[in-house]
Amino acid sequence: MLRRVLIANRGEIAVRIIRTCRALGIETVAVCSDADRNARHVGAADRAVTIGPAPAGASYLSVERIIDAARASGADAIHPGYGFLSERPELASACSDAGLVWVGPPAGVVARFGSKIEARQAAEQAGVPVVPGSAPDDQTPAGITAAARAVGVPVLLKPSAGGGGKGMVVVDAADQLAESIARARREAVATTGDGTLYVERRLERPRHVEVQIVADRGGRVVTLGERDCSLQRRHQKVIEETPAPGLTDSLRRRLAAAAADLARHARYENAGTVEFLVERGGSEDADGRCYFLEMNTRLQVEHPVTEMVAGIDLVAAQLAIAAGDALPWSASEVAPRGHAMECRIYAEDPARGFLPQAGRIDRYMEPSGPGVRVDSGVGAGSDVPVHYDPLLAKLITAGRTRDEARRRAQAALGEFVLTGITTNIPFLRAALAHPAFEAGDVQTSFLQDHAEALATAAAELAGEADKVETLAERERAADRATGPRGGEDVWRRLAGWRLGGGGTGGSSGVAGAGGGAGRVGPPPADALDGTSGDSAPRPDEDALCAPMPATVTAVAIAPGDTVTAGDALIRLEAMKMELAIRAPTGGHVTAVHCAVGDLVQPGRPLVTLDQVE
């Protein structure tokens, strides 16, 4: 039995692991960067160790600092969570060298599947079909270009190391290869420290389906059903569900068998996920074709949906297997029941290309109810820094049917209160309500295919929520200054009320928290004008400004330079996303207002151009 576990992570997954450890009577140690000293996971643990400055490379990605923290705190095991060092064999090996228990598969397995090139080879050896592609030995731009042309554009450029969709670049035309290869390599180095790339054919409108596996040291492997993770932006998942809608029973069995075969071939231990791309059925294969995508040698972000339908605790299983115990249950004991969905709540602005957001959360209130679970790493007053992934929380709902789980998710998102920072909650509500999603017609291009309709619906929902929050904040401010006001004007006593819309003739529908409903007239004329808070100074009209909180990673120009339309002038990075600031027209650089390493806020001028039309 483990005695004290250090969680080498932050945010919601750290809190999630701490919760299971507490239930098992295991002490916990949190680690934090300087930026996370007051984070929720720090307060949830039994003890905490500060491991370095805010940049992940100097804290959460430092194997040496993690091992030092484990030794200093007296931990006897390390759980890596997901992301950061969870798929780095160096940490797994360092744990063994330090006499610590590693909660995950052996270092050799982590290394093998951490290389997407070696993972493809392992899948082929296990008889699992792979997506057509190439892993060129020649890693120069010319070598990658030749491989892409041989595979056939359109292609995906992928980093060999890492996972989670980080660093993947789509190439739709051959003339995009040079710039795309350079970008893919930069992002691969930034996220994994390894610039090795491989090329994969881009399948048209596939589904992303994965199988959860758990294996013990005795060679027993259990598959726990499949999850559909097709709703994605920037190749990162947004909504996941289990079971995957619309698959035939035959295809489900094929996916499970392929995942189990690969796990046995690799002598896998602990929890893991085998990911596949699934093409729609045709004349050659009515069930659909499935191709191995990658194997994640860690706990997945979306693991709670499997827990909800199987009635198990995957973290508890991980800890037991790491301690040398056999699987705590058999396949027959964890037969999935019902349906579950997960919605990832990100600090991002879907209306601006899903740009990451940073700041402080003002108000935070989680929904609850039958079949509703929230895994979160934030609360009221939490700071959301630019240095890490923008995931704030996960809403998980379960029901007897897919539609019941979907409706519960819609209702719960409508009750979720999170203000002070822009999130994707309205966008999630719009996606869940879309007729195609309701029908289970999902594929990896879903968000792009329905972008216009989703943007319109999300904007309406966001506007509705903003109006109510503006009114509520003014009511709270007035109450703080003078005490509660009387009277029956609902616009002057907003607590417990939610704008429902649908009014006619200048009136609006509202629903009370206690279930009551009524009709009210329009709000006072001064109720909805303007916004609170300081506004950024208006920059010179010829200045290009930061669209998001970010760190400047590259400055490619200097005063006096001549640029042409489309040139990349400045590169920003925030929450593992790279963004190029490009010249809108040709012109001359008259001033540069930033330097590499600067932390910039939205609206800050970066470069001024004397534009030439």
Protein Blocks (a to p, Z undefined) as FASTA:
>chain_A
ZZbdcddbehjllmmmmmmmmmnopacdddddfklmmgmklmmpmbdcdfbdfblklmmm
mmklmmmmmmmnopabdcebjghjlmgmklmmmmmmnopacedddfklmmmmmpmklmmm
mmmmnopacddddddfblcfklmmmmmmmnopadddddfegeehioiacdfbfklmmmmm
mmmmmmmmmmnopabdcdddddehiacddddddddfkopacdebjadfkbcgehiafbdc
dddehiafklmmmmmmmmmmmmmmnopghjdddddddddddfklmnopcddfbdcdbddf
klmmmmmmnopafklmmmmmmnopacfbdfklmccehjddddddddddfknoopaceddd
fbdcddedehiacddfbdehiacdfkbcfbfbdcddddfbfklmmmmmmmmmmmpccehi
acfklmmmmmmmpmklmnopacfklmmmmmmmmmmmmmmmmmmmmmmmmmmmmmmmmmmm
nopaedjbfklomghpaceehiaehiacdddfkopacddddddfklmgcjedjddddddf
kbccdfbdcddfbdcbdehiacdehiafbdcdeehiacddddfbgcddfbdcbdehiacd
ehiafbdcdddZZ
